[in-house]
Amino acid sequence: MAVKDEYEDKAARFLKAELKRAGVTYRELVERLEVMGIHEKEVNIRNRLVRGKFSAAFLFYCLEAIGVDELRL
C-alpha cells in the first residue's frame, strides 16, 4: 500500500470513528452540513468515506458539524 493510500485510509477511518463516537449517521451529517451552508448528498459522503478520497477542508467541515473541537492523532 502506498503512503498516500495509507493516509487516505487513516483519514477515512478517523472520520468514521468520530461519527460513531458522536452517534451521528450519514443522514444527520448531511443535515448538519446543510445548516453550515455545505450541500452534500448522503450517497456522496458514503462514497468519499469508502474510498478515503476527500479534502482536509471536508474533514474539518464534518468534524465541526459533529461537534469535535479537539483532535488527537
Secondary structure, 3 states (H helix, E strand, C coil): CCHHHHHHHHHHHHHHHHHHHHCCCHHHHHHHHHHCCCCCCHHHHHHHHHHCCCCHHHHHHHHHHCCCCCCCC
